Amino acid sequence: MAIYHFALPRTVKLIALTAVVYLAWPSGLFLHAQQAKIEVLRVGTSGTLSSETDTKEKSALDTLRSFIKTETGLNNEIIRQKDWHELADKMAGGTLHLGVFQGYEFAWAHQKHAKLKPLALAVNVNLYPVAYVITRNDNEAKNFADLQTQSLCLPETGQRYLRLFVERQCEANKKPMKEFFSKIAFQQNVEDAIDDVVDGVVSVTAIDRASLEQYKHRKPGRFKKLKNVVHSEPFPPVLVAYYDNVLDEQTLQRFRDGLLNANRKERGQTMLTLFRLTSFEPVPKDFAKVVANTVKAFPPPIAKAP
């Protein structure tokens, strides 16, 4: 029987060999080989995470770094960026591997960077926080406009959506916040901010729903002296985000699992307490809708000309 040998063109041989190698590798291994090995996990933040006080912030960040090392085995850096613009751009460029955004900032950034994705949501009791503007119940104000020329206290707890809500309410009444209110004070503790309203030290404060419910439980008599003037629609919470294909899926999954199980571990519970959180939660089905509603209700600020 005659045996015939056919000489394949060199280009065809190369294509065939490449296909064999690709198909022989385990699923996903080819993609991982393309990604640079991570020596130090770089996590960016858009601003303060827990408090405006440097000492409290440093303690919280040290605990977070230790937690990340335990969960991923990676040394890590947590780097505060100038703002959410810079954070999103550096994640898109691969300079930062993960980012921590205020929920409304993520909503804004996602408009420009569609490949920016939430990894886990940072939750304080309620999945979606709501901002409340409260006064004493003997205050004659019936709406936000009636609060003009009164004094305001804002808690400095890293919940920047509270300030955003108040600022946008002031803008809707044709004045910046510093001109709308007669005085703006700050408190390091949410409960102290509420107490200042009850005691008449200031007229108004803005707090989140979880803190208001906790105050009602702890101080029911004083809570009865308060009233809600206006409240927001639900905001997306603070969240940890990643940019598509910057990190391999194995690292992402390990980090995600560590966050979601943080409240079951002693080190994780310490971290949650320092950041005023009760848990990290997976991204729910209605998250995209809440993000879209937030962008509609709170459009991103117009960039100032350089």
SULRA-V471439 format. One record per residue. N is the residue number from 1. RES is the residue in one small letter. OMEGA is omega in radians with two decimals (* if undefined). Layout:
# SULRA-V471439
n = {N,N}
res = {RES,RES}
omega = {OMEGA,OMEGA}
This chain:
# SULRA-V471439
n = {1,2,3,4,5,6,7,8,9,10,11,12,13,14,15,16,17,18,19,20,21,22,23,24,25,26,27,28,29,30,31,32,33,34,35,36,37,38,39,40,41,42,43,44,45,46,47,48,49,50,51,52,53,54,55,56,57,58,59,60,61,62,63,64,65,66,67,68,69,70,71,72,73,74,75,76,77,78,79,80,81,82,83,84,85,86,87,88,89,90,91,92,93,94,95,96,97,98,99,100,101,102,103,104,105,106,107,108,109,110,111,112,113,114,115,116,117,118,119,120,121,122,123,124,125,126,127,128,129,130,131,132,133,134,135,136,137,138,139,140,141,142,143,144,145,146,147,148,149,150,151,152,153,154,155,156,157,158,159,160,161,162,163,164,165,166,167,168,169,170,171,172,173,174,175,176,177,178,179,180,181,182,183,184,185,186,187,188,189,190,191,192,193,194,195,196,197,198,199,200,201,202,203,204,205,206,207,208,209,210,211,212,213,214,215,216,217,218,219,220,221,222,223,224,225,226,227,228,229,230,231,232,233,234,235,236,237,238,239,240,241,242,243,244,245,246,247,248,249,250,251,252,253,254,255,256,257,258,259,260,261,262,263,264,265,266,267,268,269,270,271,272,273,274,275,276,277,278,279,280,281,282,283,284,285,286,287,288,289,290,291,292,293,294,295,296,297,298,299,300,301,302,303,304,305,306}
res = {m,a,i,y,h,f,a,l,p,r,t,v,k,l,i,a,l,t,a,v,v,y,l,a,w,p,s,g,l,f,l,h,a,q,q,a,k,i,e,v,l,r,v,g,t,s,g,t,l,s,s,e,t,d,t,k,e,k,s,a,l,d,t,l,r,s,f,i,k,t,e,t,g,l,n,n,e,i,i,r,q,k,d,w,h,e,l,a,d,k,m,a,g,g,t,l,h,l,g,v,f,q,g,y,e,f,a,w,a,h,q,k,h,a,k,l,k,p,l,a,l,a,v,n,v,n,l,y,p,v,a,y,v,i,t,r,n,d,n,e,a,k,n,f,a,d,l,q,t,q,s,l,c,l,p,e,t,g,q,r,y,l,r,l,f,v,e,r,q,c,e,a,n,k,k,p,m,k,e,f,f,s,k,i,a,f,q,q,n,v,e,d,a,i,d,d,v,v,d,g,v,v,s,v,t,a,i,d,r,a,s,l,e,q,y,k,h,r,k,p,g,r,f,k,k,l,k,n,v,v,h,s,e,p,f,p,p,v,l,v,a,y,y,d,n,v,l,d,e,q,t,l,q,r,f,r,d,g,l,l,n,a,n,r,k,e,r,g,q,t,m,l,t,l,f,r,l,t,s,f,e,p,v,p,k,d,f,a,k,v,v,a,n,t,v,k,a,f,p,p,p,i,a,k,a,p}
omega = {-3.12,3.08,-3.09,3.09,3.13,3.13,3.12,3.06,-3.08,-3.13,-3.14,3.11,-3.12,3.12,-3.13,-3.13,3.12,-3.14,-3.14,-3.13,-3.12,-3.09,-3.11,-3.12,3.07,-3.12,3.07,-3.06,3.14,3.11,-3.11,-3.14,-3.14,-3.09,-3.12,3.10,-3.10,3.07,3.12,3.12,-3.11,-3.10,3.12,3.03,-3.12,-3.12,3.12,-3.10,-3.03,-3.03,3.05,3.14,-3.06,-3.10,3.14,-3.14,-3.13,3.13,-3.14,-3.12,3.08,3.12,3.12,3.11,3.12,3.14,-3.13,3.12,-3.14,-3.02,-3.06,-3.06,-3.08,2.90,-3.04,3.05,3.05,-2.95,3.10,3.12,-3.12,-3.13,-3.10,3.07,-3.10,3.13,-3.11,-3.13,-3.14,3.05,3.12,3.13,3.11,3.12,3.09,-3.08,-3.14,3.12,3.06,-3.09,2.77,-3.07,-3.12,3.09,3.07,3.13,3.12,-3.08,-3.09,3.09,-3.14,-3.06,-3.08,-3.13,3.04,-3.01,3.08,3.10,3.12,-3.13,3.12,-2.92,2.97,-3.13,-3.09,-3.11,3.14,-3.10,3.08,3.13,3.11,3.00,-3.01,3.07,2.97,-3.11,3.05,3.04,-3.05,-3.10,3.11,3.11,-3.05,-3.13,-3.12,-3.13,-3.10,-3.11,3.06,-3.08,-3.06,2.97,3.09,3.06,3.11,-3.03,-3.13,3.13,-2.97,3.08,3.09,3.12,3.13,-3.11,-3.14,3.14,-3.11,3.06,3.10,3.14,3.09,3.08,2.96,3.10,3.00,-3.04,-3.07,3.08,-3.13,-3.12,3.13,-3.13,3.07,3.13,-3.11,3.07,3.12,-3.05,-3.11,-3.11,3.10,3.11,3.12,3.11,3.13,3.08,3.14,-3.08,3.10,3.09,3.00,-3.09,-2.93,2.91,3.07,-3.10,3.11,-3.08,-3.11,-3.14,3.13,3.12,3.11,3.12,3.10,-3.14,-3.06,-3.05,-3.05,-3.14,3.13,3.13,-3.12,3.13,-3.08,2.99,3.10,3.11,3.12,3.07,-3.08,2.87,3.14,3.04,2.88,3.14,2.96,-3.08,3.01,-3.08,3.06,3.10,-3.02,3.03,3.07,3.08,3.08,-3.04,-3.12,3.12,3.12,-3.10,3.14,3.13,3.12,3.14,3.12,3.12,-3.07,-3.14,-3.06,-3.08,3.11,-3.09,-3.08,3.14,3.12,3.11,3.09,3.13,-3.13,3.14,-3.12,3.13,3.10,3.14,3.04,3.13,2.86,-3.08,3.07,-3.11,-3.09,-3.07,-3.08,-3.07,-3.12,3.13,3.12,3.10,-3.14,3.12,-3.14,3.11,-3.14,-3.11,-3.09,3.14,3.12,3.13,3.11,-3.11,3.12,3.11,-3.11,*}
